[in-house]
């Protein structure tokens, strides 16, 4: 499975410390070596920006100065989220780490600040599987008075045992889709206000994958999404 939707924003960092050196793309175990080579070649050809899946976050953000910008990044305790938060902070962006595991996020924040002493990073609790938590986060962020220039919907879970969220919705669907949908909706006014005041266009980035292809022969059973069968 290969993450898509964030080209030009993140990637692995070849020069990163061990804490941040993460492989962000994985391949389905049934894919042959020849198919993987064709996939990589296709990616290189399909990116008019000149960047590809092998580009690093620092490479694609080279020359970008984010001082004065504020970004919310969900799911910053693992993989893509960590590197996104780190490099945004490196470029001067005020990063809000929106996470379920606050303790883990604080450890990531400490590592970022240790590497980048000037980094401006805050941690806020957000459980995307709970619509009440999403509303609480949005309310607290609005009350903080922070502007919002960038929203990166990155958090996600996959291949978890069947279970329902607190709102009785299939957990993966609630976390990966509904939570981010509601979060974006609740933060839109703040983003619009920020864009109006700063005269800088905002950006919403949705990190996705091709995981939806690995489903039932007839496709995703939207009418039975909360059923265990």
Secondary structure, DSSP 4 states (H G I P E B T S, - for coil): -B-BS-TTT----TT--TTT----B---TT--HHHHHHHHHHHHHH-TTS--TT--HHHHTTT---TT-EEEEE--SSHHHHHHHHHHHHTT-EEEEEES-HHHHHHHHHHHHHH-TT--EEEEE--TT-HHHHHHHHHHHHHHT----EEEE-----SPPS-B-TTSSBHHHIIIIIHHHHHHHHHHHHHHHHHHHH----EEEE-B-SGGGSS-TT---GGGTT---
